[in-house]
């Protein structure tokens, strides 16, 4: 027994020993890493989307835009296999368990063009033109939108990096605290770049043609650099999709002529560069170059299958000199997969944008990479599947997924894996917080001081004829105070009227999904009635400096407003407002009731109202980028509709008038490539009841030299009033259609526009006679007010200047009568107005 026990112990010890050796052997195996660039052997050109895999495994990756690749493996591997359409497959030995750089040259499988016949129009000498005509002829057969339905899983990765960084950047005193970031510099795109933001998403996308509907379920998201999950809705496939079969490709809100546009021969020159046989079928490599400079076109090449004339691979870069701002380079490449004989669907998609504020300065890379799997066509879902207002649905707990090694279609490089940790670390660097605060101060106007924000800075000082020098300080709580409640207030003082003005209130979220907000604010201050919604506020220092008439017809107001907003879904919301308000005239303005209690005109010191209003806003397909409280609309391809109804109470909370007010507005942006795009706004409204002119529609004027797209820029304040009206505003932006064709001028990259604005209204005799009109106030009963102009935008990339002509109400009788009643205000028959705008 003792012998058996010893033998058992010896066997057990050996098993433990050999198990230990196995573990040591496994742990001792180093990671094998292979990286480098893949080039065409004959031309030296870097090749995108080349497939590289460890031989005999599923572990692989593709080269990026610039032909760079990197693959890693923990398992024993000794070779890699490289495959690429039109090139010979290569198998190359590698060193196991070490990091190595391996640049690869692929040899193409070219055949003589003499053995290939391109059948086309006999009149066409150039075979590339004949081939292109066949591509266009077969576009409808190759466009994925030909299918009654399709679906796929899409993996998206989007990252942003600061580029063109010199190592000396980290040696400066102000940036020394960022020196740890040197280890994260990446030069794979040609410039030293520092990753600052990376996000990934995996979603299931569904499409049906009739009736057209799309649905996307984002089932996993991972975001660095921000805690804002509202960004998740833009990380799927719905809003980052380039379809080369469209005649125009929209990038950065600009349209570019597709290399396979129906009218491509007008914009591009095509050349067949190569011809190969792959699996017994002929493939052509076609190069495309722009025919003219500074048009929105591309340089690049594509591979086309001769049997189906479908594009199987394309790489395109925006042509040099294209009229696009802040961008040094913009490129995209796509690879298509044959899912059944002769039928192709997108398999890989990559977009790279090199943003640059100034030549040779630090800029930013924006890089999007997508891959598509589980592609299915003509497997229809029930119509009920597409029901519901939201076409992008973020599945619950999608941001909590951790099994990303299984979710990703491609593996992340080591540096990409480190980005998440680095981005979290940088936000704890005091210098980074300081920079972020300065950016917020410049963009939003507020300086963050712990739980408070001070601002806006541009209202700290202003001046006008009523208050004289006006000093103002405003405070609101910051996100560190609360992300559900924001309190705000301000105090202002005028040195001429020697009066304090102030306001206090706040908003609070009842819920963020659905979005429900309640607000309450009390204000006692001065204002300008009839001012456009997008004009600079009256206490903005720029408004004071750029006024063309003295601000001597303001009014004081005191109001308390309670609001409740409910968003049913993205694009449809209601807002209820309950407002008690009183206004009083200031300066040269007066309120005089035509027939007072004594039967004689009576001067009114204060006008009181109490009203309840409800606003309905509908914007189909609209999406937002949201902060904790505010959000920015990213627009929609559909018209935006606003409908507002208000009821005024007489005898309730000092309300002096009973009335109904209706207002309807439609705004739309209409893309008309290659002619540019048009912005249109139509508004109509009507007042029911007897009301004095301050409560009617005082049509928006503009008495500054800045341009306001929500006002009539040559109309004065208190010039026209209506109780029933229609307005129309149309601006067409040509995006350089004409100026790009003029030598020398085209180098300036100016863009031309035209605009026209009109309003027609009427007013009842009862409303006209309720209060005595100011001497300058008129009605539009005889004819509409019209102004039109031409403009140039993109001057030095940021300025827009308009030359505007007033077309009505400029006859001598009208002008003389108006100016004789108020010497300090003139009627301009034409004017130059300018504004600042940021455009790509």
Secondary structure as UniProt FT lines:
FT   HELIX           2..28
FT   STRAND          32..40
FT   TURN            41..43
FT   STRAND          51..54
FT   TURN            55..56
FT   STRAND          60..62
FT   TURN            65..66
FT   STRAND          68..73
FT   STRAND          79..83
FT   TURN            85..86
FT   STRAND          90..93
FT   TURN            96..97
FT   STRAND          99..101
FT   STRAND          104..106
FT   HELIX           113..115
FT   TURN            122..123
FT   HELIX           127..137
FT   HELIX           139..142
FT   HELIX           144..146
FT   STRAND          149..163
FT   HELIX           167..171
FT   HELIX           173..184
FT   STRAND          185..186
FT   TURN            188..189
FT   STRAND          193..208
FT   TURN            209..212
FT   STRAND          213..223
FT   HELIX           229..234
FT   TURN            238..239
FT   TURN            244..245
FT   STRAND          248..251
FT   TURN            252..253
FT   STRAND          254..257
FT   TURN            259..260
FT   TURN            262..263
FT   HELIX           264..267
FT   STRAND          268..278
FT   TURN            279..280
FT   STRAND          281..290
FT   TURN            293..294
FT   STRAND          298..305
FT   TURN            306..308
FT   STRAND          311..318
FT   TURN            320..321
FT   STRAND          327..340
FT   TURN            341..342
FT   STRAND          343..356
FT   TURN            359..360
FT   STRAND          363..377
FT   HELIX           383..386
FT   STRAND          392..394
FT   TURN            396..397
FT   HELIX           398..400
FT   HELIX           404..407
FT   HELIX           414..426
FT   TURN            427..428
FT   HELIX           430..444
FT   STRAND          446..449
FT   TURN            450..451
FT   STRAND          452..455
FT   HELIX           457..459
FT   STRAND          461..464
FT   TURN            465..467
FT   STRAND          468..477
FT   TURN            479..481
FT   STRAND          485..494
FT   TURN            495..497
FT   STRAND          500..512
FT   TURN            513..514
FT   STRAND          515..527
FT   TURN            529..530
FT   TURN            533..534
FT   TURN            538..539
FT   HELIX           541..545
FT   STRAND          555..569
FT   TURN            570..571
FT   STRAND          572..585
FT   TURN            587..588
FT   STRAND          591..593
FT   TURN            597..598
FT   STRAND          602..604
FT   STRAND          607..619
FT   TURN            620..621
FT   STRAND          624..626
FT   STRAND          631..633
FT   STRAND          640..650
FT   TURN            653..654
FT   STRAND          656..671
FT   TURN            673..674
FT   STRAND          677..688
FT   HELIX           693..695
FT   STRAND          697..698
FT   TURN            709..710
FT   TURN            713..714
FT   TURN            717..718
FT   STRAND          720..722
FT   STRAND          724..733
FT   TURN            735..738
FT   HELIX           739..741
FT   TURN            743..744
FT   HELIX           745..748
FT   STRAND          751..762
FT   HELIX           765..768
FT   TURN            769..770
FT   TURN            775..776
FT   STRAND          785..795
FT   TURN            796..798
FT   STRAND          799..806
FT   HELIX           812..821
FT   TURN            823..824
FT   STRAND          830..836
//
